[in-house]
Amino acid sequence: AAIPLPFTPVPMTFQTFFLLVGASSLRKFYSLQMVAWYLLLGFVGFPLFANPSAGFTYLLGPTGGYLLGFITASSLLGFFCFRNLAGQFSLFLFAHTVILLPGVLWLHQFLGGSWQETLAKGFYPFLLGDLLKSSAAFLCWFLLPKRRS
């Protein structure tokens, strides 16, 4: 489900929450496979992306950079798992940063405006939501039984 924001072409979604929980639960290459299949299915036409949209041209839109950030974030989450709580929570926050960075860079190219405009439309509005999603994902991770890999 996507929550459209009137001042930005980037909607707020729960995709990153599920990415954090899924990738940190699957570990290693399975987390990367999870995202690769998600993106591949979306690119070939399954309506998996926000609003429900699909197709390879969706990658060329304003949210394409965020979707590419999913790849790096899932890899980080799959390969690193901390035994201490602060380390794991920091990893979830860092994963959101890894998603935001290519998203903001791509959005800047897409909009063609100033960095102020880009940050106002693709970074600042998502900080609180990403903190809340990281917290919720951390709680799920904490409560899920741990597998040994």
C-alpha positions in Angstrom: 0.0 0.0 0.0 1.3 3.4 -0.9 0.4 6.6 0.8 0.7 9.4 -1.7 2.2 12.7 -0.5 0.9 15.7 -2.4 4.2 17.6 -2.5 6.4 14.8 -3.8 6.2 12.1 -6.6 7.6 9.6 -4.1 4.9 7.9 -2.0 5.4 6.6 1.5 5.2 2.8 1.6 5.8 -0.2 3.9 8.2 -1.8 1.3 11.3 -0.9 3.4 9.8 -2.4 6.6 9.2 -5.7 4.9 12.6 -5.5 3.3 14.3 -5.0 6.7 12.4 -7.9 8.3 12.7 -10.3 5.4 16.3 -9.7 4.5 17.5 -9.8 8.2 15.5 -13.1 8.6 16.7 -14.8 5.4 20.4 -13.9 5.7 23.2 -14.4 3.2 22.4 -14.7 -0.5 18.7 -15.4 0.2 18.1 -11.8 1.2 19.5 -10.6 -2.1 17.5 -13.2 -4.0 14.4 -12.0 -2.3 14.9 -8.5 -3.6 16.1 -9.6 -7.0 12.9 -11.7 -7.5 10.8 -8.8 -6.3 12.4 -6.4 -8.7 12.4 -8.9 -11.6 8.7 -9.7 -11.1 7.9 -6.0 -11.0 9.9 -5.2 -14.0 8.2 -7.9 -16.1 4.8 -6.6 -15.3 3.5 -7.8 -11.9 2.0 -4.8 -10.1 4.2 -5.0 -7.1 5.5 -1.5 -6.9 3.8 1.6 -5.4 0.5 2.7 -6.8 0.4 -0.5 -8.1 2.7 0.0 -10.9 5.0 -2.3 -12.8 7.3 -2.6 -15.8 10.9 -1.7 -16.5 10.0 1.9 -17.3 9.0 2.2 -13.6 12.7 2.1 -12.8 13.2 5.3 -14.9 10.6 7.1 -12.8 11.1 9.1 -9.6 11.3 6.1 -7.3 13.8 4.0 -9.4 16.8 5.0 -7.3 15.1 3.8 -4.1 14.3 0.4 -5.7 18.0 0.1 -6.7 18.9 0.9 -3.1 16.9 -2.2 -2.0 19.6 -4.4 -3.6 22.5 -2.9 -1.5 20.3 -2.8 1.7 19.2 -6.4 1.4 22.8 -7.5 0.9 23.9 -5.6 4.0 21.1 -7.0 6.1 21.7 -10.5 4.8 25.4 -10.6 5.5 25.5 -8.7 8.8 23.6 -9.7 11.8 24.5 -8.4 15.2 24.1 -10.3 18.5 23.8 -7.0 20.4 20.6 -5.0 20.2 22.2 -1.6 19.5 24.3 -3.0 16.6 21.2 -4.6 15.0 19.1 -1.5 15.4 21.9 0.6 13.9 22.1 -1.8 11.0 18.4 -1.2 10.3 18.9 2.6 10.4 21.9 2.2 8.1 19.9 0.1 5.6 17.4 2.9 5.3 20.2 5.3 4.6 21.5 2.9 1.9 18.0 3.0 0.4 17.7 6.8 0.6 21.0 7.7 -0.9 20.5 6.3 -4.4 16.9 7.3 -4.2 17.7 10.9 -3.5 20.5 11.0 -6.1 18.1 9.5 -8.8 15.3 11.8 -7.8 17.6 14.8 -8.1 18.3 13.8 -11.7 14.7 13.1 -12.4 13.4 16.5 -11.0 16.3 18.5 -12.5 15.9 21.1 -9.8 17.9 22.3 -6.8 19.2 20.1 -4.0 16.9 21.9 -1.6 13.9 20.8 -3.6 15.2 17.3 -3.9 15.8 16.9 -0.2 12.4 18.5 0.5 10.7 15.9 -1.7 12.8 12.8 -1.4 14.6 12.9 2.0 13.2 15.0 4.8 9.6 13.7 4.5 10.8 10.1 5.0 13.1 10.4 8.0 10.4 10.0 10.7 8.7 7.1 8.8 12.0 5.4 8.3 12.8 5.7 12.0 9.4 4.2 12.9 9.8 1.4 10.3 13.3 0.6 11.6 11.9 0.5 15.1 9.0 -1.8 14.1 11.4 -4.0 12.0 13.8 -4.2 15.0 10.9 -5.3 17.2 9.9 -8.0 14.7 13.5 -9.1 14.4 13.9 -9.3 18.2 10.7 -11.4 18.6 11.4 -13.8 15.7 13.2 -17.0 16.5 16.8 -16.8 15.4 18.2 -19.3 12.9 21.8 -20.3 12.8 23.5 -19.9 9.5 
